Amino acid sequence: MDMTLDEFEAEVSQQFDELPEEVVGGLENVVFVVEDRPGDGAMDLLGTYEGHDRFGRAEYGYGQLPDVVVIFCDPILAICNDVEQLRHQIQVTLVHEIGHYYGLSDAQLNDLGWA
């Protein structure tokens, strides 16, 4: 599937806005960014969570940088055939990475269907 990075970012933003309050309501000091692909060029990684889970972190202090969820455009586009599949994969990837914020492991997310 072909899409510009700007179009993909807009789609990620739209899909984030459509996530249920139970998923996004507890997010604090987390930023979401879109990149073409991981630094090593891998095409098998759809997103990452960079930070400490909500329950394993200390209290945020003045000037502390936020945790980061990165969504990778090229790998997601490579596995999607149409816009509906793309939207679904973006939602799954967002929920998966947000799950790490809440302290869920990959195995737990897989069991819940968000892997």
C-alpha positions in Angstrom: 0.0 0.0 0.0 1.3 3.5 -0.9 0.8 6.5 1.3 2.8 9.6 2.2 4.2 10.0 5.7 1.9 12.9 6.2 -1.1 10.9 5.2 0.0 8.0 7.4 0.5 10.4 10.4 -3.1 11.8 9.9 -4.4 8.2 9.9 -2.5 7.4 13.1 -4.0 10.5 14.7 -7.5 9.6 13.6 -7.2 6.0 14.9 -5.8 7.3 18.2 -8.8 9.6 18.6 -11.1 6.6 18.0 -9.6 4.5 20.8 -11.8 3.9 23.8 -11.4 6.1 26.9 -10.5 2.9 28.9 -7.3 2.7 26.7 -6.2 6.3 26.5 -7.8 7.9 29.6 -4.9 7.0 31.9 -2.0 8.1 29.7 0.2 10.6 31.3 3.4 12.2 29.9 3.5 10.0 26.7 4.1 11.3 23.2 3.2 9.5 20.0 5.4 9.8 16.9 5.5 8.3 13.5 8.7 7.3 11.8 9.4 5.7 8.4 11.0 2.6 10.0 13.3 1.5 12.8 16.9 2.8 12.8 18.2 -0.6 11.7 15.8 -0.6 8.7 13.9 -3.6 9.9 10.5 -4.2 8.4 9.2 -6.6 11.0 8.7 -4.1 13.8 5.5 -2.1 13.7 5.9 0.1 16.8 7.9 0.5 20.0 7.3 1.8 23.5 10.3 3.7 24.9 10.0 4.3 28.6 9.0 2.8 31.9 5.6 1.2 32.4 3.2 3.3 34.4 3.6 1.3 37.6 7.3 0.8 37.4 8.3 4.5 37.1 9.1 7.1 39.7 7.1 10.3 39.9 7.7 12.7 37.1 9.7 15.7 38.0 10.3 19.1 36.4 11.8 18.8 33.0 11.6 15.0 32.8 11.1 13.9 29.2 8.0 11.9 28.3 7.8 8.3 27.4 7.5 7.7 23.6 5.3 5.5 21.5 6.7 5.2 18.0 4.6 3.9 15.1 6.6 2.7 12.0 5.0 3.7 8.7 6.8 1.5 6.2 6.4 -1.9 7.9 2.7 -1.3 8.5 2.1 -0.2 4.9 4.0 -3.3 3.7 1.5 -5.7 5.4 -1.7 -3.9 4.5 -3.7 -4.2 1.3 -6.4 -1.6 1.8 -7.4 1.3 4.0 -9.6 -0.8 6.3 -6.8 -3.2 7.0 -4.4 -0.3 7.5 -6.8 1.3 10.1 -7.2 -1.9 11.9 -3.4 -2.5 12.0 -2.8 1.0 13.3 -5.3 0.5 16.1 -3.8 -2.9 17.0 -0.3 -1.4 17.0 -1.4 1.6 19.1 -3.2 -0.5 21.7 -0.2 -2.9 21.8 2.3 -0.1 22.6 -0.1 1.6 25.0 -0.4 -1.8 26.7 3.3 -1.7 27.5 2.7 1.7 29.1 0.3 -0.1 31.4 2.8 -2.8 32.2 1.6 -5.6 29.9 4.1 -8.0 28.4 4.1 -9.1 24.8 2.8 -12.5 25.9 -0.1 -10.9 27.8 -0.9 -8.6 24.8 -0.8 -11.7 22.6 -3.3 -13.5 24.9 -5.6 -10.5 24.7 -5.3 -10.4 20.9 -3.3 -7.1 20.7 -0.1 -8.5 19.3 
